[in-house]
Amino acid sequence: MIIMTTEAFWAKDWDEEETYNRILSASAVIMIMDKMNKVPVGFGRIFMMRNNNNNEEETLGYLSDVAVNIQHQNKGLGRVIVNYLVSAYIGQDASQRRTNGS
């Protein structure tokens, strides 16, 4: 995925298989496409873990690999990515949630 190898310094050495595995391991992912040029300009993942401690449900989560193409920065796409990821997970019922980790 070109956006990760160009905009995310930590992902420059990822091959296609590693990128694919990282996408599959997330609770939710988003990719924003430039429709005119048919290229990805934004990407992000979220991991959510639920735990039931002493009959109290806890939810832990973190965002990972949020990247926006430099030509599309300062347009609010990072905010769109974060809002989508959090909303996508919150809006799912328990049967739709995945809690894998990478």
DSSP file (Angstrom, degrees, kcal/mol; ACC not computed):
  #  RESIDUE AA STRUCTURE BP1 BP2  ACC     N-H-->O    O-->H-N    N-H-->O    O-->H-N    TCO  KAPPA ALPHA  PHI   PSI    X-CA   Y-CA   Z-CA
    1    1 A M    >>        0   0    0      0, 0.0     4,-1.4     0, 0.0     3,-0.8   0.000 360.0 360.0 360.0 115.4    0.0    0.0    0.0
    2    2 A I  H 3>  +     0   0    0      1,-0.3     4,-1.6     2,-0.2     5,-0.3   0.801 360.0  62.5 -63.5 -32.9    1.8    3.1   -1.3
    3    3 A I  H 3> S+     0   0    0      1,-0.2     4,-2.4     2,-0.2     5,-0.4   0.897 105.5  47.0 -62.4 -37.4    0.5    5.5    1.3
    4    4 A M  H <> S+     0   0    0     -3,-0.8     4,-1.2     1,-0.2     7,-0.4   0.885 112.8  47.7 -72.3 -37.0    2.1    3.6    4.1
    5    5 A T  H  < S+     0   0    0     -4,-1.4    -1,-0.2     1,-0.2    -2,-0.2   0.692 122.0  35.3 -78.8 -16.4    5.5    3.3    2.4
    6    6 A T  H  < S+     0   0    0     -4,-1.6    -2,-0.2    -3,-0.1    -3,-0.2   0.766 128.9  28.4-103.3 -31.7    5.6    7.0    1.4
    7    7 A E  H  < S+     0   0    0     -4,-2.4     2,-0.6    -5,-0.3    61,-0.2   0.576 110.4  64.0-108.8 -12.3    3.9    8.7    4.4
    8    8 A A    ><  -     0   0    0     -4,-1.2     3,-2.1    -5,-0.4     4,-0.3  -0.899  60.0-165.2-119.4 102.8    4.7    6.5    7.3
    9    9 A F  G >  S+     0   0    0     -2,-0.6     3,-0.9     1,-0.3     4,-0.2   0.804  89.0  58.2 -57.2 -31.4    8.4    6.2    8.1
   10   10 A W  G 3  S+     0   0    0      1,-0.2    -1,-0.3     2,-0.1     3,-0.2   0.625 107.1  47.9 -74.8 -12.7    7.8    3.2   10.3
   11   11 A A  G X  S+     0   0    0     -3,-2.1     3,-1.8    -7,-0.4    -1,-0.2   0.299  74.3 108.2-110.9   8.3    6.2    1.2    7.5
   12   12 A K  T <  S+     0   0    0     -3,-0.9    -1,-0.1    -4,-0.3    -2,-0.1   0.789  83.5  45.2 -59.8 -29.3    8.8    1.8    4.7
   13   13 A D  T 3  S+     0   0    0     -3,-0.2    -1,-0.3    -4,-0.2     2,-0.2   0.358  83.1 121.3 -98.2   5.9   10.0   -1.8    4.9
   14   14 A W    <   -     0   0    0     -3,-1.8     2,-0.2     4,-0.1    -3,-0.1  -0.487  50.1-151.0 -69.3 134.9    6.7   -3.5    5.0
   15   15 A D     >  -     0   0    0     -2,-0.2     4,-2.4     1,-0.1     5,-0.2  -0.446  34.8 -92.1 -93.4 179.1    6.1   -5.9    2.1
   16   16 A E  H  > S+     0   0    0      1,-0.2     4,-2.4     2,-0.2     5,-0.2   0.886 124.6  50.8 -61.0 -40.7    2.6   -6.7    0.7
   17   17 A E  H  > S+     0   0    0      2,-0.2     4,-2.6     1,-0.2    -1,-0.2   0.915 110.6  47.9 -65.7 -43.0    2.1   -9.7    3.0
   18   18 A E  H  > S+     0   0    0      2,-0.2     4,-2.3     1,-0.2    -2,-0.2   0.918 112.3  49.6 -64.2 -42.5    3.0   -7.8    6.2
   19   19 A T  H  X S+     0   0    0     -4,-2.4     4,-2.1     2,-0.2    -2,-0.2   0.932 111.7  49.2 -59.7 -46.1    0.7   -4.9    5.2
   20   20 A Y  H  X S+     0   0    0     -4,-2.4     4,-2.4     1,-0.2    -2,-0.2   0.918 111.2  49.2 -60.0 -46.1   -2.1   -7.4    4.5
   21   21 A N  H  X S+     0   0    0     -4,-2.6     4,-1.6     1,-0.2    -1,-0.2   0.875 109.8  51.7 -63.4 -37.7   -1.6   -9.1    7.9
   22   22 A R  H  X S+     0   0    0     -4,-2.3     4,-0.6     2,-0.2    -1,-0.2   0.889 109.7  49.6 -66.8 -38.5   -1.6   -5.8    9.7
   23   23 A I  H >< S+     0   0    0     -4,-2.1     3,-1.1     1,-0.2    -2,-0.2   0.937 111.7  48.5 -64.4 -45.8   -4.9   -4.8    8.1
   24   24 A L  H 3< S+     0   0    0     -4,-2.4    -1,-0.2     1,-0.2    -2,-0.2   0.795 106.1  58.2 -65.2 -28.3   -6.5   -8.1    9.0
   25   25 A S  H 3< S+     0   0    0     -4,-1.6    -1,-0.2    -5,-0.2    -2,-0.2   0.629  88.6  95.8 -79.4 -11.8   -5.4   -7.9   12.6
   26   26 A A  S << S-     0   0    0     -3,-1.1    21,-0.2    -4,-0.6     3,-0.1  -0.385  73.8-135.1 -80.0 155.5   -7.1   -4.6   13.3
   27   27 A S  S    S-     0   0    0     19,-2.3     2,-0.3     1,-0.3    71,-0.3   0.837  92.1  -4.5 -72.6 -35.0  -10.6   -4.2   14.8
   28   28 A A  E     -A   46   0A   0     18,-1.4    18,-2.1    69,-0.1    -1,-0.3  -0.978  67.2-166.7-155.6 150.2  -11.4   -1.6   12.1
   29   29 A V  E     -A   45   0A   0     -2,-0.3     2,-0.3    16,-0.2    16,-0.2  -0.938   1.6-163.7-134.9 158.6   -9.6    0.1    9.2
   30   30 A I  E     -A   44   0A   0     14,-2.1    14,-1.8    -2,-0.3     2,-0.4  -0.996   3.7-173.0-141.9 141.6  -10.2    3.0    7.0
   31   31 A M  E     -A   43   0A   0     -2,-0.3     2,-0.5    12,-0.2    12,-0.2  -0.994  12.8-152.4-131.8 128.7   -8.7    4.1    3.7
   32   32 A I  E     -A   42   0A   0     10,-2.6     9,-3.4    -2,-0.4    10,-1.4  -0.884  16.7-155.5-101.4 128.2   -9.5    7.4    2.1
   33   33 A M  E     -A   40   0A   0     -2,-0.5     2,-0.9     7,-0.3     3,-0.1  -0.802  19.5-132.4-107.1 143.6   -9.2    7.4   -1.7
   34   34 A D  E  >> -A   39   0A   0      5,-3.2     4,-1.9    -2,-0.3     5,-1.0  -0.854  23.6-161.6 -85.4 106.3   -8.6   10.3   -4.2
   35   35 A K  T  45S+     0   0    0     -2,-0.9    -1,-0.2     1,-0.2    -2,-0.0   0.831  83.6  54.4 -64.7 -33.8  -11.3    9.4   -6.7
   36   36 A M  T  45S+     0   0    0      1,-0.2    -1,-0.2    -3,-0.1    -2,-0.0   0.933 123.3  25.4 -66.6 -45.5   -9.8   11.5   -9.5
   37   37 A N  T  45S-     0   0    0      2,-0.2    -2,-0.2    -3,-0.1    -1,-0.2   0.503  99.5-131.5 -98.8  -5.8   -6.4    9.9   -9.3
   38   38 A K  T  <5 +     0   0    0     -4,-1.9    -3,-0.2     1,-0.2    -2,-0.0   0.904  63.6 124.1  54.9  48.0   -7.6    6.6   -7.9
   39   39 A V  E   < -A   34   0A   0     -5,-1.0    -5,-3.2   -37,-0.0     2,-0.2  -0.975  67.2-104.6-133.0 149.1   -4.9    6.5   -5.2
   40   40 A P  E     +A   33   0A   0      0, 0.0    -7,-0.3     0, 0.0     3,-0.1  -0.527  34.0 173.1 -71.9 138.3   -5.1    6.2   -1.4
   41   41 A V  E     +     0   0A   0     -9,-3.4    28,-2.8     1,-0.3     2,-0.3   0.439  64.7  29.5-122.0  -6.9   -4.5    9.5    0.5
   42   42 A G  E     +AB  32  68A   0    -10,-1.4   -10,-2.6    26,-0.2     2,-0.3  -0.992  58.8 170.9-154.0 148.5   -5.4    8.5    4.0
   43   43 A F  E     +AB  31  67A   0     24,-2.3    24,-2.6    -2,-0.3     2,-0.3  -0.991   3.2 161.7-155.8 150.0   -5.3    5.3    6.1
   44   44 A G  E     -A   30   0A   0    -14,-1.8   -14,-2.1    -2,-0.3     2,-0.3  -0.970  16.1-154.5-165.8 158.8   -5.7    4.3    9.8
   45   45 A R  E     -AB  29  64A   0     19,-2.3    19,-2.8    -2,-0.3     2,-0.4  -0.943   5.6-158.6-133.2 155.8   -6.4    1.3   12.0
   46   46 A I  E     -AB  28  63A   0    -18,-2.1   -19,-2.3    -2,-0.3   -18,-1.4  -0.995   2.6-158.4-134.2 143.7   -7.8    0.8   15.5
   47   47 A F  E     - B   0  62A   0     15,-2.4    15,-2.1    -2,-0.4     2,-0.4  -0.987  12.2-174.2-119.8 128.2   -7.5   -2.0   18.0
   48   48 A M  E     - B   0  61A   0     -2,-0.5     2,-0.4    50,-0.4    13,-0.2  -0.983   3.6-172.5-125.8 134.0  -10.1   -2.5   20.7
   49   49 A M  E     - B   0  60A   0     11,-3.5    11,-3.1    -2,-0.4     2,-0.4  -0.990   7.3-157.5-126.1 132.6   -9.9   -5.0   23.5
   50   50 A R  E     - B   0  59A   0     -2,-0.4     2,-0.4     9,-0.2     9,-0.2  -0.881  11.4-178.6-110.0 143.0  -12.7   -5.7   25.9
   51   51 A N  E     - B   0  58A   0      7,-2.5     7,-3.6    -2,-0.4     2,-0.7  -0.997  20.7-146.8-139.8 141.3  -12.2   -7.1   29.3
   52   52 A N  E     + B   0  57A   0     -2,-0.4     2,-0.6     5,-0.2     5,-0.2  -0.874  24.7 176.8-112.2  98.4  -14.7   -8.1   32.0
   53   53 A N  E >  S- B   0  56A   0      3,-2.2     3,-2.1    -2,-0.7    -2,-0.1  -0.899  70.2 -20.0-104.9 121.8  -13.1   -7.5   35.4
   54   54 A N  T 3  S-     0   0    0     -2,-0.6    -1,-0.2     1,-0.3     3,-0.1   0.888 126.3 -53.8  50.4  45.5  -15.2   -8.1   38.5
   55   55 A N  T 3  S+     0   0    0     -3,-0.2     2,-0.5     1,-0.2    -1,-0.3   0.633 116.6 114.5  64.2  16.3  -18.4   -7.8   36.5
   56   56 A E  E <   -B   53   0A   0     -3,-2.1    -3,-2.2     2,-0.0     2,-0.4  -0.976  63.3-135.8-116.0 124.0  -17.4   -4.4   35.1
   57   57 A E  E     -B   52   0A   0     -2,-0.5     2,-0.4    -5,-0.2    -5,-0.2  -0.635  21.7-169.4 -81.4 130.3  -16.7   -4.2   31.4
   58   58 A E  E     -B   51   0A   0     -7,-3.6    -7,-2.5    -2,-0.4     2,-0.5  -0.910   6.7-158.6-115.4 146.0  -13.6   -2.3   30.4
   59   59 A T  E     -B   50   0A   0     -2,-0.4     2,-0.4    -9,-0.2    -9,-0.2  -0.992   9.1-177.1-125.7 126.5  -12.6   -1.3   26.9
   60   60 A L  E     +B   49   0A   0    -11,-3.1   -11,-3.5    -2,-0.5     2,-0.3  -0.938  12.9 162.0-117.6 143.5   -9.1   -0.5   25.9
   61   61 A G  E     -B   48   0A   0     -2,-0.4     2,-0.3   -13,-0.2   -13,-0.2  -0.994  18.4-166.8-155.2 160.9   -8.1    0.7   22.5
   62   62 A Y  E     -B   47   0A   0    -15,-2.1   -15,-2.4    -2,-0.3     2,-0.3  -0.992  21.5-125.5-150.7 149.7   -5.5    2.4   20.5
   63   63 A L  E     -B   46   0A   0     -2,-0.3     2,-0.3   -17,-0.2   -17,-0.2  -0.662  31.5-173.2 -88.3 146.7   -5.1    4.0   17.0
   64   64 A S  E     +B   45   0A   0    -19,-2.8   -19,-2.3    -2,-0.3    -2,-0.0  -0.995  52.9   7.0-143.4 148.1   -2.3    2.7   14.8
   65   65 A D  E     +     0   0A   0     -2,-0.3     2,-0.6     1,-0.2    -1,-0.1   0.834  67.1 172.4  55.0  41.4   -0.8    3.6   11.5
   66   66 A V  E     +     0   0A   0    -22,-0.2     2,-0.3   -21,-0.1   -22,-0.2  -0.734  10.9 162.8 -81.3 121.1   -2.7    6.8   10.9
   67   67 A A  E     -B   43   0A   0    -24,-2.6   -24,-2.3    -2,-0.6     2,-0.4  -0.999  23.8-168.3-143.9 142.4   -1.2    8.5    7.8
   68   68 A V  E     -B   42   0A   0     -2,-0.3   -26,-0.2   -26,-0.2     5,-0.1  -0.999  36.1-105.7-131.0 132.2   -2.3   11.2    5.4
   69   69 A N    >   -     0   0    0    -28,-2.8     3,-2.2    -2,-0.4     4,-0.4  -0.271  31.2-122.3 -53.9 137.2   -0.6   12.0    2.1
   70   70 A I  G >  S+     0   0    0      1,-0.3     3,-0.9     2,-0.2    -1,-0.1   0.808 111.1  57.4 -57.6 -32.3    1.4   15.2    2.4
   71   71 A Q  G 3  S+     0   0    0      1,-0.2    -1,-0.3     3,-0.0    -2,-0.1   0.633 111.3  43.7 -73.3 -12.4   -0.5   16.8   -0.5
   72   72 A H  G X  S+     0   0    0     -3,-2.2     3,-0.6   -31,-0.2     5,-0.4   0.263  87.5 117.0-115.8   9.4   -3.8   16.2    1.4
   73   73 A Q  T <   +     0   0    0     -3,-0.9    -4,-0.0    -4,-0.4    -3,-0.0  -0.347  64.6  36.6 -75.6 162.1   -2.7   17.3    4.8
   74   74 A N  T 3  S+     0   0    0     -2,-0.1    -1,-0.2     1,-0.1    -4,-0.0   0.754  90.6  98.7  65.1  27.9   -4.4   20.2    6.6
   75   75 A K  S <  S-     0   0    0     -3,-0.6    -2,-0.1     0, 0.0    -1,-0.1   0.283 102.5-101.6-120.1   4.8   -7.7   19.3    5.1
   76   76 A G  S  > S+     0   0    0      3,-0.0     4,-2.0     4,-0.0     5,-0.1   0.543  83.5 127.9  88.8   7.2   -9.2   17.5    8.1
   77   77 A L  H  > S+     0   0    0     -5,-0.4     4,-2.6     1,-0.2     5,-0.2   0.869  70.8  55.5 -67.9 -34.9   -8.6   14.0    6.8
   78   78 A G  H  > S+     0   0    0      2,-0.2     4,-2.3     1,-0.2    -1,-0.2   0.912 108.8  48.2 -60.7 -41.5   -6.7   12.9   10.0
   79   79 A R  H  > S+     0   0    0      2,-0.2     4,-2.9     1,-0.2     5,-0.3   0.902 110.2  52.1 -64.2 -41.6   -9.8   14.0   12.0
   80   80 A V  H  X S+     0   0    0     -4,-2.0     4,-2.6     2,-0.2     5,-0.2   0.924 109.9  49.6 -60.2 -44.4  -12.0   12.0    9.6
   81   81 A I  H  X S+     0   0    0     -4,-2.6     4,-2.5     2,-0.2    -2,-0.2   0.947 114.0  43.8 -60.6 -50.4   -9.9    8.9   10.0
   82   82 A V  H  X S+     0   0    0     -4,-2.3     4,-2.3     1,-0.2     5,-0.3   0.934 115.3  48.1 -62.9 -47.4   -9.9    9.1   13.8
   83   83 A N  H  X S+     0   0    0     -4,-2.9     4,-2.5     1,-0.2     5,-0.2   0.906 112.8  49.0 -61.3 -42.1  -13.6    9.9   14.0
   84   84 A Y  H  X S+     0   0    0     -4,-2.6     4,-3.3    -5,-0.3     5,-0.2   0.943 111.1  49.1 -62.7 -47.9  -14.5    7.1   11.6
   85   85 A L  H  X S+     0   0    0     -4,-2.5     4,-1.6    -5,-0.2    -2,-0.2   0.921 115.1  42.7 -61.5 -45.3  -12.4    4.5   13.4
   86   86 A V  H  X S+     0   0    0     -4,-2.3     4,-2.3    -5,-0.2    -1,-0.2   0.935 118.1  45.9 -66.2 -45.4  -13.8    5.3   16.9
   87   87 A S  H  X S+     0   0    0     -4,-2.5     4,-2.5    -5,-0.3    -2,-0.2   0.884 108.7  56.0 -65.7 -39.0  -17.4    5.5   15.5
   88   88 A A  H  < S+     0   0    0     -4,-3.3     4,-0.5    -5,-0.2    -1,-0.2   0.900 112.3  42.1 -61.9 -40.1  -17.1    2.3   13.5
   89   89 A Y  H >< S+     0   0    0     -4,-1.6     3,-1.0    -5,-0.2    -2,-0.2   0.931 115.0  48.3 -73.6 -44.5  -16.2    0.4   16.5
   90   90 A I  H 3< S+     0   0    0     -4,-2.3    -2,-0.2     1,-0.2    -1,-0.2   0.857 109.7  54.8 -62.9 -34.9  -18.7    1.9   18.9
   91   91 A G  T 3< S+     0   0    0     -4,-2.5    -1,-0.2    -5,-0.2     2,-0.2   0.580  90.3  93.1 -78.0 -10.0  -21.5    1.4   16.4
   92   92 A Q  S <  S-     0   0    0     -3,-1.0     2,-0.1    -4,-0.5    -3,-0.0  -0.549  74.0-127.8 -83.2 147.3  -20.9   -2.3   16.0
   93   93 A D    >>  -     0   0    0     -2,-0.2     3,-1.8     1,-0.1     4,-0.9  -0.469  37.6 -94.3 -84.9 170.8  -22.8   -4.8   18.0
   94   94 A A  T 34 S+     0   0    0      1,-0.3     3,-0.5     2,-0.2    -1,-0.1   0.796 122.9  58.6 -58.3 -32.2  -20.8   -7.4   19.9
   95   95 A S  T 34 S+     0   0    0      1,-0.2    -1,-0.3     3,-0.0    -3,-0.0   0.718 106.8  48.6 -72.4 -18.9  -21.1  -10.0   17.2
   96   96 A Q  T <4 S+     0   0    0     -3,-1.8    -1,-0.2    -7,-0.1    -2,-0.2   0.626  89.5 102.0 -93.0 -14.9  -19.4   -7.7   14.7
   97   97 A R     <  -     0   0    0     -4,-0.9     2,-0.4    -3,-0.5   -69,-0.1  -0.472  52.2-162.6 -78.0 138.2  -16.5   -6.7   16.8
   98   98 A R        -     0   0    0    -71,-0.3   -50,-0.4    -2,-0.2    -2,-0.0  -0.933   6.9-170.7-113.1 142.8  -13.1   -8.3   16.3
   99   99 A T        +     0   0    0     -2,-0.4     2,-0.1   -52,-0.1   -72,-0.1  -0.177  33.2 140.3-127.7  41.9  -10.5   -8.0   19.1
  100  100 A N        -     0   0    0    -76,-0.1     2,-0.3   -74,-0.1   -52,-0.2  -0.403  34.9-151.9 -78.4 160.1   -7.4   -9.3   17.4
  101  101 A G              0   0    0     -2,-0.1   -75,-0.1   -75,-0.1    -2,-0.0  -0.902 360.0 360.0-127.0 161.0   -3.9   -7.8   17.9
  102  102 A S              0   0    0     -2,-0.3   -76,-0.1   -80,-0.0   -77,-0.0   0.463 360.0 360.0 -94.4 360.0   -0.9   -7.6   15.7
